[in-house]
Amino acid sequence: MVWVGSLLTLGLVAAPVLFSMLDRAEAGSVAAQLFRIEAIIGVVCALVLILIGNRYVKSGIADYKRVRWIVAVMLLCVLVGYFGLQPFMDSMRVAAQEAGTDLANSPYAKRFGMLHGVSTAIYLIECLLGLMLVWRLPGAAPVAIVPKNRSAKMAAKRARS
């Protein structure tokens, strides 16, 4: 919940407010710091959720197999979006500042815009997967419990009797 809530809050509230109140360069700098914090939260939460999901699956709760995949793809989004694309975007921002111009008027503007668009799409996918994750974890007790060394068919037969 922390991860998905922070994703949505940053993307839907904080970043738009920053860009409406500050000039583009300042807002971009502050937003970059917030997205760095968000990426760290994402990695930590993903690792914890994958460990918990693994434990549940090993104990026979089959419902968490799909949850682990959702979390793994969300982690991939963080790794590609922030740790893969963001360094290139930061280097373009720094190069434009060193050249004494803002990013929008620099020769890097087109490439930065393309990377920003890809990064935004990845962030949107991560948010949608986060909503799907919350939907899959309503807080109810797990449904499919299969005891160790037993098949699901045997467990269902035993539950009916």
N, C-alpha and C positions, 0 to 999 in steps of 0.2 A: 504494500500500500504506500509505503514511503517513496519507493522508486517511481511508481506510476503517478502518484500525486505530485511529486517534484517535477517529473517530466511535463505533465500537463500545465502546472502552474508556471513553469519557466517559459514554455512555448506559447501558451495562450494569454498569459497575464504579464509576466515580468518583462520579456523581450519587447512586446508591443508598447508597453508603457515607457520603457527606456528610449525607444526610437521616437516616441511622440514628445518626450520632454527634453532630450539632449540632442546636440548636433550628432550627425551620423558617425563621426570618428570616435567621439566619446562614448556614445551608446554602443558602438561595435566593440570597443575595448572592454567596457563593463560586461556586456553580454558574453564576450569570449571568456571572461573569468567565471561567470555564472555557469556557462556550459562546461568548463573544466571541472568545477565542483560537481555538476550533474553527472559527468562521465565517471568520476571516482565513485559517486554513490551508486551508479549503475553497475559498475564492475563488482563492487563489494556485495551489493544486494543479489546480483546474479550468481556469484559464487556461493553465497549462503543458501539461496533457493535451490541451486543444483544439488548441493550437499544434502539438504533436507529432502528434496525429491528423490534422490538416490536411496536414502535411508528408507523412505516410505515404500518405494518400489521393491527394494530387497526384502522388506517385511511383508510383502504380498499385496500392497495397495496399488492395484494396476492403474487406477485413475490418474496417478501422478506421472505416468509415462508421457502423456501429451503435454502436461504442464512443464516437464523438463525440456521438451523440444521448444515450446514457446519461449521459455527463459533463455535457452541456448541461442535462439535466433535474435532475441533482444540483445543479448551480450554481443553477438556478432555485429549488430547494428552500432552499438557503442564503439566497438573496436575499430570498425571501418570508418564510421562517421567522425568520431573524435580523434582517435589515435592514428587513423590513416589519412584522412583528408585535412584535418585541422592544422597540422604542421605546415602543409603547403600553403594554406590560406594565411597563416601567421607570417610565413616568410615573405609572401607578397605584400602584406600590410607593412612589414618592417622595411622592405625594399622601397616601397613608395614613400615612406616617411624619411628614409635616408636620402632619397632623391629630392626631398623638399616639396613634395606635392601630396595631396590627399589621394586615397586609393581610387576614387571615382574618376579622377583625371589622369591617372597613371597608365602606362602601357600594360599594366597587369589587370586592369579593370575587367576586361572581357573574360579572361581565364578565371579570375576570382569569382565573377558572377556565375560562371558555369559550375565551379566547385561548390559555391554556396547553394546553388539549386540542387545539386546532387546531395549535398549534406542535409538540406532541408527535407528532401524526399526520404532519405534514410531516417531522419528524426521522426517524420510523420509515420513511417512504417513502424518504428519503435513504439510510438504512442498508441497506434492501433493495436499492436500486439499486446501492449500493456493493458489496454481495455479488455482485450480477449482474456488475458491472464486473470484479471480481476473477476471477470464473468465466470471463468472456470473454477475459481476458488470462492464459492459463496459462503464458506464458513460452516457448511454442514458436514456431518461425519462422512468419511469416505464410504463409497458404496461397494466396490468390488474388492473384497479381502480374500486372498487365496493363501491358505496356510503353506508354510514351507514344505517342500517335497510332496505336494499334492497338486493335481491338475485343477483347473477352473471347473471342469465338468464334475469332478468329485466333490468340490466344495459346494457347487450349486445343488447337487443331489443331497448332500448332507443338510444343507440349509432348508430344503423342502420337507425333510422328514422330522 
